[in-house]
Amino acid sequence: MNEKNTISPDTPVQYLKGIGPKRAAVLQSVGISTVEDLLYYFPRRYIDRSTITPIARIRPDTEVTIVGKILVCQIVQGRRKRFVAQVGDSSGIVQCVWFQGIRYISRAFKNGDTVAFSGKATVYRSIQLVHPDFDKIYEENEPDGINTGRIIPLYPSSEKLSAMGFDSRGFRRVIKSALSGAGDSVKETLPDFILEENKLTGLQNALRHMHFPDNWQSLERARTRLKFEELFYLQLFLALERDKREFSHTGISFSKTGNLTKKFIGNLHFELTNAQKRVLREIYDDMKSDRVMNRLIQGDVGSGKTIISVISMLIAVENGYQAALMAPTEILAEQHYITIHKWFDALGIKTMLLRGGHTASQRKEIYKTIASGEVKIVVGTHALVQDQVEFKNLGLVVIDEQHRFGVMQRAKLMGKGSNPDVLLMTATPIPRTMALTLYGDLDVSVIDELPSGRQPVITVWRRASDKPKIYSFIKDIVKKGQQIYIVYPLLEESEKIDLAAATEEYERLSQTVFKDLRLGLMHGKMKPEEKEEVMNKFKSGDTDILVSTTVIEVGVDVPNATVMLIEHAERFGLTQLHQLRGRVGRGKEKSYCILITGGRISNEGVARVQALVNTNDGFKIAEEDLKLRGPGELYGIRQHGDLGLKIADLVTDGDILDKARKSAVKIVKEHPDLSADNLKVLKNRYFKIYKERFGLINVG
């Protein structure tokens, strides 16, 4: 019996010709267990033979792809050790140079290999490519032409994979074998009517052309089909979860807004923005209905989300229920409590702060007053989800900076009431494609307007050599009666070193540069009462300069602080930099964010810093951060479980996402149980992969 009759997509990959148990074990390290997994191991890029640059035509400062033969390759000793490969084609010779990963690179090549190199051409004595991408293309007598076609697929690899023969050339061979043996038995995963409505090619055809396209048009059709499928099943899950939430759970109907709510809004010393009023109407419409509210409020730093949450909690209290506000850090929880308990105390509503630093007797008393219903508003950290915390009648859950909490923490808090309404808040603006993907089962409100009187923060990029001028500027700002933040990075892998550096800088600045000024120090290792004391001194104006790690990233509101100085800005994420910048510009005075970088920084570091200098718009910042870092890093997707997007790009595939979402919503609207005869394929696929993977996303 030949291979074509015995191999199917479900066949373990070790039984594919030329693989076996040892090579299969290496493939398993990158998630390839079956022939189907191998077919879904997509190229990272392609080389078009018509766009290859002859070596003689390489020009400095241009991105090029060359194909040539390794003439000589060796490790060169000198002031800086490097690996150099002399590469030649029929037109000339060029050097490819590596300063890092020399051990791996030196084993990757031998004289006579034909290799494709891609990178930026630079000049050092002569033209060279430094740290170029590379892929072995073919050997002289390759039998089947899979490596010499016009469009050549290049696959993700590693030293471990390459050592077992799985460089790009090796992957091309085994994938060609898999398509030959099992390609015809790949079953379609989308119903015919979806393929027709969206003008999509079939799955068998898409997989063949994804790996071995005839031309760029056939490749694009394949990519579109496979992207659509990934996004469609994700949107189907979200549509089903939303449908289940709206029709399966009877929520609380908060039927009235009483005198306290009206009095509170009337007594505010500022006018709510039109955006705040619109979002409040959306929230109240949800709260007075008998379905469970599950709404996300997006608002840039300083847009006024807190006041929205306060009014929402007031509505819950006036209808006889309790409300809980959960924040990710003690600093932020304390900030919220300080802000809101003054408002609630004036209305005769009892509030309480629950945090990790309470003594056993304090906690016991707090638990008692929460369970009795005496306390109407509880603010806290993840301490709120502890088993000992019981509410009498929890009606509204507010979760701030919700992406910082794990799914189970959010679910546990919601479980402390009987289908309470849920209000999620984030100051991290989320690009539209991300919102549709991560929060397609939520209602999303956007506060896209800043309160009147808020000025854009002037952001500048400076080098460490500019510090004397910066320090002089800071002294002038303090003379005007204004205050300063100086922030140092704190990365997990070097936390002790970073904390020591921040503390040493605080000591140095206190004793030398700013010896005549009042400095405070705050970091995450301090006890809650110590942090509160430092913060209170800064708020009251008893401290001129607050030296801090990133514990002040969100929630800290000191209108008199007008300068944010960020050391080693290249080590921060773009969204984090934007959050830090949001700590200033909260008063009437002109405010500044000064980004200091030192030494050589990566291209990505330059892009982050430059993006912050270019715009104050949080949504533009989020789009740029998404491009630079990807969705997993940016929004904590990994705590939901991997989204499983191997090919779809949430930055660039908005049009495909829209079509996938419309198809999914239409199906759920017409067949919420997916029971129609023409949905059998779809239902089987859905339950095989996606239901298991995304079982907890419905808690936001």
N, C-alpha and C positions, 0 to 999 in steps of 0.2 A: 504494500500500500504506500503510495507516495505521500510526501509531506502535505500537499495541497488538500488531501482528503482527511488528514489526521489533525491538522492545526486549526484551531478556532480562536476567537478573541479571548475566551476564558482559559485557554491552555496556559499552564505555568510557563514562564519565559525560558526556563532551563531546557525545555524540550524543543525549542527552536533550533534549527540546524546551526552548529558552530558555537553554541553558548554553553550548555552544561551547567552543573551545580556551582562550580567556583565562580564563573563569570556571572551567573545569575545572582549570587550573593552580593556581588559588587553593585549590580543594577538595582537590587532591592534598597540599597542605601540612598538612592535618589527616587524612591517610590515606584520602581518598575518591578512588579511581581508577575504580571500576566502579559500575554501578547497585546491585549487591548491597552494596557498601560504604556507599552512601547509605542504603539501607534499614536498615543496622545502625548508622547515626548516630542515637543515641537522644536523646530530650529530656532535659534536665537536671532539669526539674521541670515541673509543670502548674499552671494557674490554673483553679480551679473558680469559675464566675461566681456561684455561690450563696454563696461565702464572701468576696466582695469587700466591704470596709468603705466605706460612704459617708463622704466626707471630714468631714462634720459630726459623725460619731460616733467619730472618732479620739480615743483617750485616751492620755495620756503613758505611757511605759514599756511599751507593748504592741507586739507584732509585728503589722503590718498589711499587707494588699495592697489597693491602691487602683487604680482605672482612671479616668483623667481626660484632659482636653485641655490641651496646653501653651498657656497664655494669653500669657505673656511669659517669655522666657529670655535671660539676659545674663551677661557677666562683670562682677563688681562689685569695684572697687578699694577698698582700705581698709587697716587694720592688717594684715589677712590676706586676700590675694586669693582670691576664690571664684567659683564658677559657681552661679547661682540660677535655678531654674525655678518659676514660679507655675503650679500645676496646679489645674484646677477640674473639678468635676462638678456635677450638678444640685443638690447639697446645700451646697456650699461651696468654699473655696479653701485650699490648703496650699502651703508652700514645700518644695522639694527642693533640697538644698545639697550641693556638692562642693568640697572643698579640694584634692584631688589629682586628677591626670589631667584637668585643666581643658581642655587643648587638645583632647583626644579627645572629652570630653563636650560641649564647645561645638559640635562638628561633628555630634554624634549627633542633635540635636534642632532642630526649627524650629517656629515658632508654628503652632498648628493640629494638630500631631501628636497622635494618641490613643495613650497609653502606659500600661502597667501598671507600677506601682512597688511594691516590697516592701522593708520594712525596719522598724527600731524607731523609734517616734515619741518625740521628745525635745522639751524646751521651751527656747527661747532667745528671750525676748520673746513669741514665739508658737509654736505647735506646728510642728515641721518634721521631715522625714526627711533624715538626713545619710548621704551615700553609699549610697542605696538601690540594690538590684538593679532593672533595668528591662528591658522588652521592648516594642517597638512591637506593638500588637495588630492593628489593622485600619484601613483607610481607609473613608470614608463609603460608597462604592459597591462594596464587595468582591463579586465576582460569585458565588462558589461557597460562601460560608458557612464556609470552613475556619477562619476566624479569629474567628468569632462563636459557635461552638458552646459547649455548657455547660462542657466541659473542654478547655482550650487548651494544647497542648504548647509549651514554651519550650526552645529549642535552644542549645547552647554556641556562642558566636560570638566575634569579635575585631574590632579596628578594621579589619584587613586584609580579613576576610570581609565585614564590614558594608559596606565601601566598594564591594564587588562585588555588593551586594544580598543577601548571605547573613546577614541578621539572622534572628530567629525567624520573622518573616513570610515572608521569602524561602525559608527552609528548608521551611516548611509547604507552599509552592507546589510546589517541585521534588519533594518527597517524595510529595505527592499525585499528581503526574504519574508518578513512578516506580512507585508502587503500581498506578496505573491501567494503565500500559503493561506492567509486568513482574510484578505481584503474583501473577497466576494461574500463572506459569511457575516460581515459586520451588519448588524441590524439597525434600521432607521430608528432614531430616537424622538423624532418630531412627527406629529400627524400630517397627512398630506395637505389638509386645508391651511395649516400654518406655513408650510413650505410655499404654497401657491400665493397666499396673501402677502407674504413678505419677499417673494421672488428669490427664494433660497435654493441652492443646489443641494443634492442629496448627500448623506453622510459619507457613503463610500467614495464618491467622487471628491468630496472636500478633503478627506484624509489623504487620498492619493496626490492631489495637487498641492496640499500643504507641504508634503515632503519632497515631491518631484514635479514642480509646476512646469507646464509647457511654456508658459509666458507669464508676464506680470499680471495680465488680466485674469488668468485662471487662478493664480495665487490669491489675488484680491477677493475673488468669489469664494474661495475656500476659507480664507480668513474671516470674511463677513459671516459665513454660515456658522463657523465654530464659535465665534464671538457671540453671535445671537443665541446659540444654544446655552452657553454658560450663563448669560445674563437672563435669559428667559426663565430657566428653572429657579434662579435666585428670586426673580420677581414673582414667580408663581408661588413660591413659599411665602413671601411677604403678603401677597394678596390673600392667600388662604388664612394666614394668621390674623390679618385685619378683619376678614369676614367672620372668623371664629370669635374674635374679641367683641365685635359689634353685636353679634346675635346670640352668643352663648352666655354672656355674663350680664346680669342685671346689676347696674350700678346704683349709686346714690343720687337722688334728685335734690340738688340744693336749690329749693324753689324760691328763696327770697334773698334780696340784698337789703338788709335792715338799716336802721338809723346809724349804727356805728360805722358801717362801710361808707355810707354817704357823708357822714360827719368827717371821717378820716380824709377822704378825697377832697372835701371842701376846705379842710384846714391845711392842706399842703402849701408850703411857701413857694411852690413853683408850679407851673402849668405842665401837665403831662403832654408829651409830644403826640402828634397824630398817629405815629406808629405804635406808641404805647396804648393809646385808646383803642386802636384797631385790634391789637393782640388781646386786650382785656375783654373786648366784645366776643372774640373767638373763644376765649377761656370760659366766659360766663355762659355762652350758649352750650358749651360742653357740660358744664357743671349742673345746669338746671335740667338737662336731659337725663333719662334714666339709664343711659349707656355709660360704661366706664370711660372716663377721659384718659387718654394716653397721648399727651401733647408735649412736643419739644419746642422750647423757645430758644431760638438762636439770636444772639445779640452781641455786637462787637463790644470790646472793653469800654465801660462807661456809658453804655446805651440805656441803662435803667431797668435791668431785669429784676433787681431786688424788690423794687417798689411794686412790680407786677405780682411777684410771689407773695408779698405782704397782703395786698388787696385780695388775692385768691384765698389766702389762709383766713382772712377776716370773714369772707363769705362762708367758709366751712364752719367757723366758730359760731357765727350768727344763726346757723342752721342746726346747732346743737352737737357739732362734731369737734374732734381734735385734729390738729395738723402737725406734721413732722417735717423738718427741713434737715436733710443730710448733706454734709459738705465733706470733701476728701481730706482736708487737713485740719488740725486743731486751730491753726492761725485763722483759716477761713471761717471755721465754725464760730470761733470767738468774735471775729469781725461781724458776721451776720447777727450774732446774738446781741452784741453791743449796739448795733444799728437798730434792730427791730424791737428790742425789749423796751426801749424808751417810748416808742410809738404805742406799743400794746399796753404798757403800764399806764399811760395817760388815758387809755380807754377802759381801764379796769380789767384787763385780760392778763391772766397769769402766764408767764413764759419761764422756760427753764433751759439751761445748757447742760448737756450730758457729754462728757468727754472721758478719755482714758485716765486722766490724772486724779480722779476722785478717790478718797479713802473709802474703805468698805462701808463704814457707817453712813457716809454721805450718799454713796450709791444706793444703799438700802432705803434711805429716806426719799431719794429721787424716784426710785422704782415705785414706791408706795403712792406718791402723789400723782404719778402718771397713770397708774392703774385705777386710781379712784376717780379720775376725770377732773380733778381739781386744777391740774395744769392743762391748759388748752393748746399751747404752742410749745413743742419741744424741738430744740436745735441741737444737733450733735454731729459727731463723726460716725465712722462705722460702729462705734459703741452702741448706736441705736438698734443694731440688728442682733445684739446679744439675746440669748434665750430668756434671760431674766426680765427683759423689758416687755411689759404688757400694757397695751392701751385699753381704755374703757370703750372708746368708739372712734377709732381712727378713720377719718373721712377723706383726708387729702395728704398725699405724700409729695414733697418737693425735693428733688435731687439736683444739687448744683454741681457743675463740672462733671456731669454724669458719666462721661467716657472714662473717668479715672476709677470708677468702681467696677468690680467684677460682676458678671451677670448674677451670680448667686447672692451677692450682697444686696443687689437691688430687689431681687425676688423675695428675699427674707423680709425686708422692710415692708414691701407691699403685702406680704402674708400676715402682717400684724393687724390688719383690718379686714373687713368683709367687702372685698372688691372696691377698695378706695380709689378715688380719682388720682391720677399720677401726672405731675408736672415736672418735666425734665428741663434743665437749663444748661446752656453751654456758652462760654465766651469765646470758644474756638469756632470761628465761622466755618461752615462746611460747604464746599462747592456743591452745586446742584446735583451732579451725578452721584456724588458720595451720599448726599441726603436721601436720594431715591433708592440707593443701594443698601445703605445701612439702616435707614429709618423709613422704608417704604410702608411699614405697617403702622407708623405713627402719623399723627397730624402735626405739621410743622408750621410754626409761626416765626416770622422774622421781624426783629426790631431793627429796621434799616435806616434809622434816623437818630442822630445824637442830640441830647438836650441843648437848648439854645445857650450860647455863651461859651461853649467848649471850643477851644482853639486847637487846630492841628499841632501836634508836637513836631518841632524842628529836629530832624535826625541827621547826624553827621558821622562820618567814618574817619577815625584818626589812628595813627600808629603809636606804638609805645614811646617813640622818640618825641612825641608831641605833649607828653605828660606835664612838663613844666608850665606850658601855656594853659593847659586844661586846669591844673591846680590853681593857677592865678585867677582863671575865670570863675572857678568854684568859690574862691574867697570873696570875689566881688558879689556873687549871688547871695552868699550868706550875709554880707554887709547890708543887703537890701531887705534882710529879715526873712529870706526864703530858705528852704531846706533841700537836702541832697540825699539820693540813694547811691551807694557804690556797691555793685553786685559782682560776686565771683562765682564761677561755675562750680558745680558739684556733680561729678559723674560717678555712677555706682562703682565702676572698676577702679577708680582712684580716689574714693571718698575720703580716706584718711589723709592722703597727700593734699587733696584740694582743701579740706577743712583746715589743715595746718597752714596752708598758704594764705587762706582768707584771714585766719587769726593772726598770723605774723604780719600781714599787711595792715591789719587794724592797729596792731601795736606800733608799727613803723610810722603810719600816718598820724597816730595820736601823739607820738613823741617828737616827730620832726616836722613834716610838711604842714600839718594842721594842729600844732601843739597849742595854739591859742583858741581853738574851737572845741565844741563839745561833741564827741563822737560816741556812738553806740554800736554794739556788735550783736547780731542775731544769726543763729543757725539752727538746724533741725535737731541737734543733739542736746539743746538746752531744755530744761524742764518747762512745762506749760506756764507756770507762774513767772518764771524768769523771762520767757518770751513776752508775756503779757506786760510785764513791768517795762521792758525795753520799748515795746511798741507804744505803750501809754505815754512814756517820756517823749517819744518822737512826735506823737499826735499833739501833745500839749505844747510843743515848741521848746521843750527843755533840752532837746538834742538837735544839733545842727546837721550832722551827717550820720546816716545809718549805713554801716557796713554790714552786708548781709550775703548769705548764699541765696539760692532760689526759693527759699521758703516764703518770700514776699511776692511770688509770681502772680498770684490771684487774690482778689478780695480786699487787699489793703488800700484804704482810702484816706489819704492825707492831702487835702486841697492845697496846703501851703508848700508841698514838695514840688519843685519845678525842674529839677535836673535828675536824670537817670543815667549814671555812668556805668557801663557794662564792660568789665575786664574780660579778655579772651573771648570776644563776641563770636569768634569762628567756631567755638566749641558748643554753642547753643543751637537748638533747632530754630527754624524761622518762626514758627508759631509761638514758641516760648519767648523769643526776643520780642515779638509783638505784644505778648501778655505783659512782659516786664515794662515795656514802653508805656503800657496803659496805666501804670501806677502814677504817672505824672500827667499834667495837662488837665487836672480836675478842678482847678480854680480859675481865676480870671487873669492871672499873670501868664506871660509867654513862657512856654516850657521847652525843654531840650532833652534829647536822648543822644548820648555820646557813646559810640561803639569803638572800643579799642581792640586792635588785633596786633599780634607780635610775630615776628619771624615770617617764614614761608607758610602760606595757607593753601589748602586745596582749591581747585576750581569751584567745587561745590560750596566751600566756605565763602569764597568771594561772591558767588551768586546769592547766597543767603543774605550776607551783609548788604550787598548792593540793592537787593529787593526791598529791604527795610528802609533804606535811604530814599528809594524812589517813590514809595507810597505809604499812606496811613490807612488805606482801605483794607480792612480785615479779610474781606472776601478775595481780593486780589492776592493778598498774602497767602491765604489758604490754598488757592489754586497753584501758586508758585511752589509752595511747600509740598503739595501733592505731586507735582512734577519731579521735584528733587528727591523726595524721600519715599514715595509710594504710600498707598493707603494703609498697609499693615502697621508701619511705624507711626503714622500720623494719628490714627484714630483708635488705636488699641483693638483692631479687628481680631487679633489673635486671642483676645479673651472671649470672643464670641465663637471661636473655632474658625479655622481657615475658610475664607470665602470660596476657595477652590477655583479662582480665576487664573487659568494658565495662559490665556491668550488675550482676553478682553482687557482693555486699558480704560480705567475710569476717568482719566484725564481727556482722552481723545475720542472715546466711543459713545459720546452722549446721544448721537442720532440713533445708533443701534440699540442703546438702552431704552430710548423712548419707544421704539417699535416693539421691543421685547416686553416692555411693561404694558403697553396697550393690549397686546395679544394675551398676556397673562390675566390682566384685569377682566377682559371680555370673557375669557373661559370661566373664571371663578364666578362672575356675575350670572352666567347662564347655567353653569354646572358646578356648584360649590362642593359637591362630593366627588367630582371627576368620574361620575358613573356612566356617562354616555359611551356607547359602543365605540365611537371613533376616538375615544380618549384612553383606550386600554394601554397602548404603548406608552403614552405620556405618564399615566398613573404608575405603571410599573417602574419606569425610569426614575420618577420623582421619589418613590418610596425606597428604591434601591440606594440612592446616593444622598439626596438632599435632606430628607426628613431627619435622618439620623444626625447629619452634620449640623443642622441649624435649629435643633430642638429647643433652644433657650432664647433665641433672638427676640421673641415676643415680649420679653420684659424690658426692652429698650436697650 
